[in-house]
Amino acid sequence: MQFMTLFSWHPDKAETPAPADLREAEFEMIRGLYAAGLVQQIWLRGDAGGACAIVEAPSADEVAEKFNALPLIREGYLQPPMIVPLKPYSGFAPRS
């Protein structure tokens, strides 16, 4: 199943840059999740900061478990992500 996940900065730390070692640990974990096939795409948000990812997993609970272990979430720089299940778009289906 595919999910869209939206990551937002925690309001209490939005103006505080995360330490370089914490950011590097985050990048390393995301690369691992990409290599494992969970993260399909990831983008930085252009509106309010944070990120957006398209992920594939058996359940939203598994997505939450993996992402809640990310360093920037554990240390409170990012809020736990909003996880939205996706469905196929019916507009491309054959018409009768």
Biopython code that builds the backbone (N, CA, C, O; Angstrom):
import numpy as np
from Bio.PDB.StructureBuilder import StructureBuilder

atoms = [
    (1, "MET", "N", (0.846, -1.173, 0.000)),
    (1, "MET", "CA", (0.000, 0.000, 0.000)),
    (1, "MET", "C", (0.894, 1.239, 0.000)),
    (1, "MET", "O", (1.953, 1.256, 0.627)),
    (2, "GLN", "N", (0.452, 2.270, -0.709)),
    (2, "GLN", "CA", (1.244, 3.502, -0.742)),
    (2, "GLN", "C", (0.632, 4.562, 0.172)),
    (2, "GLN", "O", (-0.580, 4.630, 0.372)),
    (3, "PHE", "N", (1.526, 5.381, 0.715)),
    (3, "PHE", "CA", (1.136, 6.458, 1.619)),
    (3, "PHE", "C", (1.891, 7.725, 1.246)),
    (3, "PHE", "O", (3.026, 7.669, 0.772)),
    (4, "MET", "N", (1.246, 8.869, 1.465)),
    (4, "MET", "CA", (1.930, 10.153, 1.393)),
    (4, "MET", "C", (2.183, 10.565, 2.836)),
    (4, "MET", "O", (1.273, 10.530, 3.664)),
    (5, "THR", "N", (3.396, 10.949, 3.134)),
    (5, "THR", "CA", (3.717, 11.389, 4.488)),
    (5, "THR", "C", (4.192, 12.832, 4.437)),
    (5, "THR", "O", (5.048, 13.186, 3.626)),
    (6, "LEU", "N", (3.637, 13.652, 5.300)),
    (6, "LEU", "CA", (4.019, 15.061, 5.389)),
    (6, "LEU", "C", (4.737, 15.298, 6.706)),
    (6, "LEU", "O", (4.207, 15.022, 7.783)),
    (7, "PHE", "N", (5.948, 15.811, 6.599)),
    (7, "PHE", "CA", (6.758, 16.140, 7.769)),
    (7, "PHE", "C", (6.761, 17.653, 7.947)),
    (7, "PHE", "O", (6.962, 18.392, 6.984)),
    (8, "SER", "N", (6.539, 18.116, 9.167)),
    (8, "SER", "CA", (6.550, 19.546, 9.487)),
    (8, "SER", "C", (7.474, 19.799, 10.664)),
    (8, "SER", "O", (7.611, 18.962, 11.556)),
    (9, "TRP", "N", (8.104, 20.963, 10.655)),
    (9, "TRP", "CA", (8.950, 21.353, 11.782)),
    (9, "TRP", "C", (8.090, 21.518, 13.019)),
    (9, "TRP", "O", (6.956, 21.990, 12.937)),
    (10, "HIS", "N", (8.624, 21.132, 14.153)),
    (10, "HIS", "CA", (7.932, 21.354, 15.426)),
    (10, "HIS", "C", (7.966, 22.852, 15.699)),
    (10, "HIS", "O", (9.028, 23.463, 15.582)),
    (11, "PRO", "N", (6.836, 23.466, 16.059)),
    (11, "PRO", "CA", (6.810, 24.918, 16.265)),
    (11, "PRO", "C", (7.829, 25.418, 17.288)),
    (11, "PRO", "O", (8.346, 26.527, 17.156)),
    (12, "ASP", "N", (8.119, 24.607, 18.307)),
    (12, "ASP", "CA", (9.063, 25.033, 19.339)),
    (12, "ASP", "C", (10.503, 25.070, 18.846)),
    (12, "ASP", "O", (11.344, 25.743, 19.442)),
    (13, "LYS", "N", (10.800, 24.346, 17.752)),
    (13, "LYS", "CA", (12.180, 24.285, 17.269)),
    (13, "LYS", "C", (12.319, 24.739, 15.820)),
    (13, "LYS", "O", (13.369, 24.544, 15.209)),
    (14, "ALA", "N", (11.274, 25.338, 15.269)),
    (14, "ALA", "CA", (11.286, 25.720, 13.855)),
    (14, "ALA", "C", (12.408, 26.703, 13.528)),
    (14, "ALA", "O", (12.918, 26.702, 12.408)),
    (15, "GLU", "N", (12.793, 27.528, 14.472)),
    (15, "GLU", "CA", (13.839, 28.531, 14.232)),
    (15, "GLU", "C", (15.213, 28.072, 14.709)),
    (15, "GLU", "O", (16.195, 28.801, 14.573)),
    (16, "THR", "N", (15.283, 26.868, 15.264)),
    (16, "THR", "CA", (16.545, 26.344, 15.786)),
    (16, "THR", "C", (17.121, 25.327, 14.814)),
    (16, "THR", "O", (16.532, 24.262, 14.628)),
    (17, "PRO", "N", (18.252, 25.623, 14.188)),
    (17, "PRO", "CA", (18.826, 24.640, 13.257)),
    (17, "PRO", "C", (19.236, 23.361, 13.992)),
    (17, "PRO", "O", (19.809, 23.403, 15.081)),
    (18, "ALA", "N", (18.928, 22.237, 13.369)),
    (18, "ALA", "CA", (19.349, 20.952, 13.942)),
    (18, "ALA", "C", (20.859, 20.821, 13.799)),
    (18, "ALA", "O", (21.411, 21.249, 12.785)),
    (19, "PRO", "N", (21.539, 20.247, 14.776)),
    (19, "PRO", "CA", (22.987, 20.052, 14.681)),
    (19, "PRO", "C", (23.346, 19.206, 13.452)),
    (19, "PRO", "O", (22.577, 18.342, 13.031)),
    (20, "ALA", "N", (24.517, 19.471, 12.894)),
    (20, "ALA", "CA", (24.966, 18.788, 11.676)),
    (20, "ALA", "C", (24.993, 17.273, 11.844)),
    (20, "ALA", "O", (24.604, 16.545, 10.931)),
    (21, "ASP", "N", (25.447, 16.789, 12.996)),
    (21, "ASP", "CA", (25.515, 15.333, 13.179)),
    (21, "ASP", "C", (24.124, 14.696, 13.210)),
    (21, "ASP", "O", (23.947, 13.564, 12.760)),
    (22, "LEU", "N", (23.145, 15.422, 13.738)),
    (22, "LEU", "CA", (21.771, 14.923, 13.765)),
    (22, "LEU", "C", (21.192, 14.887, 12.347)),
    (22, "LEU", "O", (20.517, 13.927, 11.975)),
    (23, "ARG", "N", (21.455, 15.929, 11.560)),
    (23, "ARG", "CA", (20.997, 15.955, 10.165)),
    (23, "ARG", "C", (21.625, 14.816, 9.375)),
    (23, "ARG", "O", (20.945, 14.153, 8.593)),
    (24, "GLU", "N", (22.925, 14.585, 9.577)),
    (24, "GLU", "CA", (23.605, 13.496, 8.864)),
    (24, "GLU", "C", (23.025, 12.137, 9.248)),
    (24, "GLU", "O", (22.871, 11.263, 8.395)),
    (25, "ALA", "N", (22.704, 11.958, 10.523)),
    (25, "ALA", "CA", (22.084, 10.705, 10.967)),
    (25, "ALA", "C", (20.712, 10.529, 10.307)),
    (25, "ALA", "O", (20.335, 9.419, 9.931)),
    (26, "GLU", "N", (19.977, 11.622, 10.173)),
    (26, "GLU", "CA", (18.671, 11.593, 9.498)),
    (26, "GLU", "C", (18.841, 11.182, 8.037)),
    (26, "GLU", "O", (18.131, 10.305, 7.544)),
    (27, "PHE", "N", (19.789, 11.822, 7.349)),
    (27, "PHE", "CA", (20.035, 11.507, 5.934)),
    (27, "PHE", "C", (20.388, 10.031, 5.774)),
    (27, "PHE", "O", (19.907, 9.367, 4.856)),
    (28, "GLU", "N", (21.225, 9.524, 6.666)),
    (28, "GLU", "CA", (21.656, 8.123, 6.593)),
    (28, "GLU", "C", (20.466, 7.177, 6.778)),
    (28, "GLU", "O", (20.347, 6.182, 6.063)),
    (29, "MET", "N", (19.596, 7.482, 7.726)),
    (29, "MET", "CA", (18.430, 6.620, 7.953)),
    (29, "MET", "C", (17.475, 6.662, 6.765)),
    (29, "MET", "O", (16.936, 5.630, 6.366)),
    (30, "ILE", "N", (17.262, 7.851, 6.197)),
    (30, "ILE", "CA", (16.380, 7.966, 5.029)),
    (30, "ILE", "C", (16.963, 7.188, 3.855)),
    (30, "ILE", "O", (16.228, 6.513, 3.135)),
    (31, "ARG", "N", (18.280, 7.277, 3.655)),
    (31, "ARG", "CA", (18.912, 6.495, 2.582)),
    (31, "ARG", "C", (18.684, 5.002, 2.807)),
    (31, "ARG", "O", (18.434, 4.263, 1.854)),
    (32, "GLY", "N", (18.768, 4.559, 4.045)),
    (32, "GLY", "CA", (18.514, 3.156, 4.367)),
    (32, "GLY", "C", (17.073, 2.751, 4.081)),
    (32, "GLY", "O", (16.824, 1.663, 3.562)),
    (33, "LEU", "N", (16.124, 3.624, 4.418)),
    (33, "LEU", "CA", (14.715, 3.335, 4.148)),
    (33, "LEU", "C", (14.435, 3.333, 2.644)),
    (33, "LEU", "O", (13.573, 2.594, 2.167)),
    (34, "TYR", "N", (15.167, 4.163, 1.907)),
    (34, "TYR", "CA", (15.048, 4.173, 0.445)),
    (34, "TYR", "C", (15.611, 2.871, -0.127)),
    (34, "TYR", "O", (14.979, 2.239, -0.973)),
    (35, "ALA", "N", (16.778, 2.479, 0.327)),
    (35, "ALA", "CA", (17.408, 1.242, -0.152)),
    (35, "ALA", "C", (16.550, 0.018, 0.185)),
    (35, "ALA", "O", (16.540, -0.959, -0.563)),
    (36, "ALA", "N", (15.835, 0.072, 1.303)),
    (36, "ALA", "CA", (14.976, -1.039, 1.724)),
    (36, "ALA", "C", (13.640, -1.064, 0.979)),
    (36, "ALA", "O", (12.883, -2.027, 1.099)),
    (37, "GLY", "N", (13.346, -0.008, 0.209)),
    (37, "GLY", "CA", (12.114, 0.037, -0.572)),
    (37, "GLY", "C", (10.941, 0.706, 0.108)),
    (37, "GLY", "O", (9.869, 0.808, -0.488)),
    (38, "LEU", "N", (11.110, 1.168, 1.341)),
    (38, "LEU", "CA", (10.008, 1.854, 2.024)),
    (38, "LEU", "C", (9.790, 3.234, 1.406)),
    (38, "LEU", "O", (8.678, 3.552, 0.986)),
    (39, "VAL", "N", (10.824, 4.044, 1.347)),
    (39, "VAL", "CA", (10.723, 5.381, 0.756)),
    (39, "VAL", "C", (10.875, 5.242, -0.753)),
    (39, "VAL", "O", (11.893, 4.754, -1.245)),
    (40, "GLN", "N", (9.843, 5.680, -1.484)),
    (40, "GLN", "CA", (9.872, 5.652, -2.946)),
    (40, "GLN", "C", (10.370, 6.983, -3.505)),
    (40, "GLN", "O", (11.170, 7.015, -4.439)),
    (41, "GLN", "N", (9.888, 8.075, -2.924)),
    (41, "GLN", "CA", (10.283, 9.432, -3.309)),
    (41, "GLN", "C", (10.279, 10.288, -2.051)),
    (41, "GLN", "O", (9.518, 10.038, -1.116)),
    (42, "ILE", "N", (11.139, 11.297, -2.042)),
    (42, "ILE", "CA", (11.118, 12.251, -0.927)),
    (42, "ILE", "C", (11.465, 13.622, -1.481)),
    (42, "ILE", "O", (12.354, 13.768, -2.320)),
    (43, "TRP", "N", (10.751, 14.613, -1.000)),
    (43, "TRP", "CA", (10.894, 15.985, -1.484)),
    (43, "TRP", "C", (10.908, 16.930, -0.289)),
    (43, "TRP", "O", (10.262, 16.665, 0.725)),
    (44, "LEU", "N", (11.636, 18.022, -0.407)),
    (44, "LEU", "CA", (11.539, 19.085, 0.594)),
    (44, "LEU", "C", (10.309, 19.916, 0.271)),
    (44, "LEU", "O", (10.008, 20.165, -0.896)),
    (45, "ARG", "N", (9.603, 20.341, 1.302)),
    (45, "ARG", "CA", (8.405, 21.154, 1.108)),
    (45, "ARG", "C", (8.794, 22.586, 0.789)),
    (45, "ARG", "O", (9.724, 23.135, 1.381)),
    (46, "GLY", "N", (8.078, 23.184, -0.147)),
    (46, "GLY", "CA", (8.335, 24.563, -0.522)),
    (46, "GLY", "C", (7.419, 25.550, 0.171)),
    (46, "GLY", "O", (7.536, 26.757, -0.041)),
    (47, "ASP", "N", (6.500, 25.052, 1.003)),
    (47, "ASP", "CA", (5.559, 25.963, 1.648)),
    (47, "ASP", "C", (5.998, 26.342, 3.054)),
    (47, "ASP", "O", (6.303, 27.505, 3.317)),
    (48, "ALA", "N", (6.031, 25.380, 3.951)),
    (48, "ALA", "CA", (6.302, 25.688, 5.356)),
    (48, "ALA", "C", (7.536, 24.982, 5.888)),
    (48, "ALA", "O", (7.757, 24.962, 7.099)),
    (49, "GLY", "N", (8.331, 24.413, 5.026)),
    (49, "GLY", "CA", (9.477, 23.649, 5.490)),
    (49, "GLY", "C", (9.077, 22.237, 5.852)),
    (49, "GLY", "O", (7.893, 21.923, 5.969)),
    (50, "GLY", "N", (10.064, 21.396, 6.028)),
    (50, "GLY", "CA", (9.807, 19.987, 6.281)),
    (50, "GLY", "C", (9.976, 19.199, 4.998)),
    (50, "GLY", "O", (10.738, 19.598, 4.117)),
    (51, "ALA", "N", (9.270, 18.085, 4.885)),
    (51, "ALA", "CA", (9.419, 17.220, 3.716)),
    (51, "ALA", "C", (8.111, 16.502, 3.433)),
    (51, "ALA", "O", (7.188, 16.500, 4.248)),
    (52, "CYS", "N", (8.056, 15.894, 2.260)),
    (52, "CYS", "CA", (6.944, 15.056, 1.838)),
    (52, "CYS", "C", (7.546, 13.806, 1.224)),
    (52, "CYS", "O", (8.488, 13.900, 0.438)),
    (53, "ALA", "N", (7.024, 12.645, 1.564)),
    (53, "ALA", "CA", (7.547, 11.394, 1.017)),
    (53, "ALA", "C", (6.397, 10.510, 0.555)),
    (53, "ALA", "O", (5.334, 10.465, 1.173)),
    (54, "ILE", "N", (6.639, 9.813, -0.543)),
    (54, "ILE", "CA", (5.755, 8.743, -0.984)),
    (54, "ILE", "C", (6.419, 7.451, -0.531)),
    (54, "ILE", "O", (7.575, 7.186, -0.862)),
    (55, "VAL", "N", (5.680, 6.653, 0.228)),
    (55, "VAL", "CA", (6.258, 5.432, 0.790)),
    (55, "VAL", "C", (5.366, 4.238, 0.479)),
    (55, "VAL", "O", (4.178, 4.387, 0.194)),
    (56, "GLU", "N", (5.957, 3.063, 0.539)),
    (56, "GLU", "CA", (5.206, 1.828, 0.333)),
    (56, "GLU", "C", (5.465, 0.905, 1.515)),
    (56, "GLU", "O", (6.608, 0.606, 1.862)),
    (57, "ALA", "N", (4.362, 0.460, 2.124)),
    (57, "ALA", "CA", (4.456, -0.407, 3.304)),
    (57, "ALA", "C", (3.138, -1.155, 3.461)),
    (57, "ALA", "O", (2.123, -0.746, 2.898)),
    (58, "PRO", "N", (3.146, -2.247, 4.220)),
    (58, "PRO", "CA", (1.908, -3.003, 4.441)),
    (58, "PRO", "C", (0.845, -2.226, 5.227)),
    (58, "PRO", "O", (-0.349, -2.477, 5.060)),
    (59, "SER", "N", (1.268, -1.285, 6.082)),
    (59, "SER", "CA", (0.295, -0.582, 6.921)),
    (59, "SER", "C", (0.824, 0.787, 7.338)),
    (59, "SER", "O", (2.026, 1.051, 7.304)),
    (60, "ALA", "N", (-0.115, 1.650, 7.734)),
    (60, "ALA", "CA", (0.256, 2.966, 8.261)),
    (60, "ALA", "C", (1.032, 2.819, 9.565)),
    (60, "ALA", "O", (1.900, 3.638, 9.867)),
    (61, "ASP", "N", (0.724, 1.785, 10.334)),
    (61, "ASP", "CA", (1.445, 1.562, 11.589)),
    (61, "ASP", "C", (2.927, 1.305, 11.337)),
    (61, "ASP", "O", (3.778, 1.790, 12.082)),
    (62, "GLU", "N", (3.236, 0.543, 10.287)),
    (62, "GLU", "CA", (4.642, 0.286, 9.973)),
    (62, "GLU", "C", (5.350, 1.565, 9.530)),
    (62, "GLU", "O", (6.505, 1.797, 9.888)),
    (63, "VAL", "N", (4.654, 2.393, 8.750)),
    (63, "VAL", "CA", (5.227, 3.677, 8.334)),
    (63, "VAL", "C", (5.520, 4.523, 9.569)),
    (63, "VAL", "O", (6.609, 5.082, 9.698)),
    (64, "ALA", "N", (4.551, 4.617, 10.473)),
    (64, "ALA", "CA", (4.731, 5.411, 11.688)),
    (64, "ALA", "C", (5.891, 4.885, 12.518)),
    (64, "ALA", "O", (6.692, 5.667, 13.030)),
    (65, "GLU", "N", (5.987, 3.573, 12.656)),
    (65, "GLU", "CA", (7.076, 2.985, 13.444)),
    (65, "GLU", "C", (8.443, 3.354, 12.865)),
    (65, "GLU", "O", (9.351, 3.738, 13.602)),
    (66, "LYS", "N", (8.582, 3.236, 11.554)),
    (66, "LYS", "CA", (9.873, 3.542, 10.915)),
    (66, "LYS", "C", (10.203, 5.023, 11.024)),
    (66, "LYS", "O", (11.324, 5.388, 11.379)),
    (67, "PHE", "N", (9.228, 5.881, 10.718)),
    (67, "PHE", "CA", (9.511, 7.311, 10.698)),
    (67, "PHE", "C", (9.641, 7.908, 12.094)),
    (67, "PHE", "O", (10.396, 8.863, 12.276)),
    (68, "ASN", "N", (8.934, 7.382, 13.075)),
    (68, "ASN", "CA", (9.067, 7.911, 14.432)),
    (68, "ASN", "C", (10.434, 7.618, 15.033)),
    (68, "ASN", "O", (10.797, 8.194, 16.058)),
    (69, "ALA", "N", (11.198, 6.721, 14.401)),
    (69, "ALA", "CA", (12.567, 6.433, 14.849)),
    (69, "ALA", "C", (13.595, 7.377, 14.224)),
    (69, "ALA", "O", (14.774, 7.316, 14.575)),
    (70, "LEU", "N", (13.171, 8.247, 13.306)),
    (70, "LEU", "CA", (14.119, 9.177, 12.682)),
    (70, "LEU", "C", (14.674, 10.155, 13.718)),
    (70, "LEU", "O", (13.937, 10.613, 14.592)),
    (71, "PRO", "N", (15.959, 10.477, 13.628)),
    (71, "PRO", "CA", (16.589, 11.347, 14.627)),
    (71, "PRO", "C", (15.913, 12.708, 14.808)),
    (71, "PRO", "O", (15.766, 13.171, 15.939)),
    (72, "LEU", "N", (15.499, 13.353, 13.718)),
    (72, "LEU", "CA", (14.895, 14.686, 13.864)),
    (72, "LEU", "C", (13.525, 14.621, 14.528)),
    (72, "LEU", "O", (13.094, 15.592, 15.151)),
    (73, "ILE", "N", (12.843, 13.499, 14.405)),
    (73, "ILE", "CA", (11.567, 13.326, 15.108)),
    (73, "ILE", "C", (11.835, 12.968, 16.569)),
    (73, "ILE", "O", (11.219, 13.534, 17.471)),
    (74, "ARG", "N", (12.748, 12.035, 16.799)),
    (74, "ARG", "CA", (13.080, 11.635, 18.185)),
    (74, "ARG", "C", (13.526, 12.827, 19.019)),
    (74, "ARG", "O", (13.183, 12.927, 20.198)),
    (75, "GLU", "N", (14.292, 13.734, 18.411)),
    (75, "GLU", "CA", (14.821, 14.886, 19.157)),
    (75, "GLU", "C", (13.889, 16.096, 19.128)),
    (75, "GLU", "O", (14.235, 17.154, 19.653)),
    (76, "GLY", "N", (12.709, 15.951, 18.519)),
    (76, "GLY", "CA", (11.698, 17.002, 18.568)),
    (76, "GLY", "C", (11.849, 18.118, 17.562)),
    (76, "GLY", "O", (11.160, 19.131, 17.682)),
    (77, "TYR", "N", (12.721, 17.983, 16.572)),
    (77, "TYR", "CA", (12.846, 19.021, 15.545)),
    (77, "TYR", "C", (11.704, 18.925, 14.537)),
    (77, "TYR", "O", (11.201, 19.943, 14.060)),
    (78, "LEU", "N", (11.301, 17.702, 14.219)),
    (78, "LEU", "CA", (10.151, 17.470, 13.353)),
    (78, "LEU", "C", (9.030, 16.857, 14.173)),
    (78, "LEU", "O", (9.275, 16.103, 15.116)),
    (79, "GLN", "N", (7.801, 17.187, 13.807)),
    (79, "GLN", "CA", (6.647, 16.541, 14.417)),
    (79, "GLN", "C", (6.479, 15.156, 13.786)),
    (79, "GLN", "O", (6.933, 14.941, 12.662)),
    (80, "PRO", "N", (5.841, 14.221, 14.478)),
    (80, "PRO", "CA", (5.538, 12.946, 13.822)),
    (80, "PRO", "C", (4.762, 13.229, 12.533)),
    (80, "PRO", "O", (3.912, 14.118, 12.506)),
    (81, "PRO", "N", (5.047, 12.483, 11.477)),
    (81, "PRO", "CA", (4.446, 12.825, 10.184)),
    (81, "PRO", "C", (2.954, 12.526, 10.112)),
    (81, "PRO", "O", (2.435, 11.646, 10.799)),
    (82, "MET", "N", (2.283, 13.295, 9.248)),
    (82, "MET", "CA", (0.916, 12.984, 8.877)),
    (82, "MET", "C", (1.019, 11.881, 7.816)),
    (82, "MET", "O", (1.705, 12.056, 6.809)),
    (83, "ILE", "N", (0.355, 10.768, 8.032)),
    (83, "ILE", "CA", (0.431, 9.616, 7.127)),
    (83, "ILE", "C", (-0.932, 9.454, 6.463)),
    (83, "ILE", "O", (-1.936, 9.195, 7.127)),
    (84, "VAL", "N", (-0.950, 9.610, 5.141)),
    (84, "VAL", "CA", (-2.195, 9.580, 4.380)),
    (84, "VAL", "C", (-2.181, 8.388, 3.427)),
    (84, "VAL", "O", (-1.311, 8.320, 2.559)),
    (85, "PRO", "N", (-3.127, 7.437, 3.561)),
    (85, "PRO", "CA", (-3.176, 6.324, 2.615)),
    (85, "PRO", "C", (-3.615, 6.833, 1.242)),
    (85, "PRO", "O", (-4.463, 7.720, 1.139)),
    (86, "LEU", "N", (-3.029, 6.262, 0.198)),
    (86, "LEU", "CA", (-3.355, 6.657, -1.170)),
    (86, "LEU", "C", (-4.147, 5.556, -1.868)),
    (86, "LEU", "O", (-3.974, 4.370, -1.585)),
    (87, "LYS", "N", (-5.028, 5.979, -2.795)),
    (87, "LYS", "CA", (-5.807, 5.053, -3.616)),
    (87, "LYS", "C", (-5.506, 5.363, -5.078)),
    (87, "LYS", "O", (-5.069, 6.470, -5.396)),
    (88, "PRO", "N", (-5.732, 4.406, -5.966)),
    (88, "PRO", "CA", (-5.532, 4.683, -7.387)),
    (88, "PRO", "C", (-6.471, 5.800, -7.856)),
    (88, "PRO", "O", (-7.594, 5.931, -7.370)),
    (89, "TYR", "N", (-5.997, 6.584, -8.790)),
    (89, "TYR", "CA", (-6.790, 7.658, -9.387)),
    (89, "TYR", "C", (-7.685, 7.055, -10.462)),
    (89, "TYR", "O", (-7.182, 6.454, -11.411)),
    (90, "SER", "N", (-8.992, 7.203, -10.332)),
    (90, "SER", "CA", (-9.925, 6.554, -11.254)),
    (90, "SER", "C", (-10.072, 7.288, -12.583)),
    (90, "SER", "O", (-10.671, 6.748, -13.513)),
    (91, "GLY", "N", (-9.548, 8.491, -12.695)),
    (91, "GLY", "CA", (-9.679, 9.258, -13.932)),
    (91, "GLY", "C", (-8.937, 8.662, -15.112)),
    (91, "GLY", "O", (-9.230, 9.005, -16.257)),
    (92, "PHE", "N", (-7.979, 7.775, -14.860)),
    (92, "PHE", "CA", (-7.249, 7.139, -15.952)),
    (92, "PHE", "C", (-7.838, 5.777, -16.332)),
    (92, "PHE", "O", (-7.355, 5.131, -17.262)),
    (93, "ALA", "N", (-8.858, 5.347, -15.629)),
    (93, "ALA", "CA", (-9.464, 4.044, -15.910)),
    (93, "ALA", "C", (-10.162, 4.073, -17.270)),
    (93, "ALA", "O", (-10.616, 5.130, -17.710)),
    (94, "PRO", "N", (-10.251, 2.920, -17.936)),
    (94, "PRO", "CA", (-10.952, 2.877, -19.232)),
    (94, "PRO", "C", (-12.400, 3.341, -19.081)),
    (94, "PRO", "O", (-13.044, 3.086, -18.063)),
    (95, "ARG", "N", (-12.888, 4.010, -20.087)),
    (95, "ARG", "CA", (-14.276, 4.491, -20.111)),
    (95, "ARG", "C", (-15.099, 3.558, -20.994)),
    (95, "ARG", "O", (-14.631, 3.090, -22.032)),
    (96, "SER", "N", (-16.320, 3.299, -20.569)),
    (96, "SER", "CA", (-17.167, 2.420, -21.391)),
    (96, "SER", "C", (-18.137, 3.213, -22.236)),
    (96, "SER", "O", (-18.922, 2.631, -22.985)),
]
sb = StructureBuilder()
sb.init_structure("model")
sb.init_model(0)
sb.init_chain("A")
sb.init_seg("    ")
for serial, (resi, resn, name, xyz) in enumerate(atoms, 1):
    if name == "N":
        sb.init_residue(resn, " ", resi, " ")
    sb.init_atom(name, np.array(xyz, "f"), 0.0, 1.0, " ", f" {name:<3s}", serial, name[0])
structure = sb.get_structure()
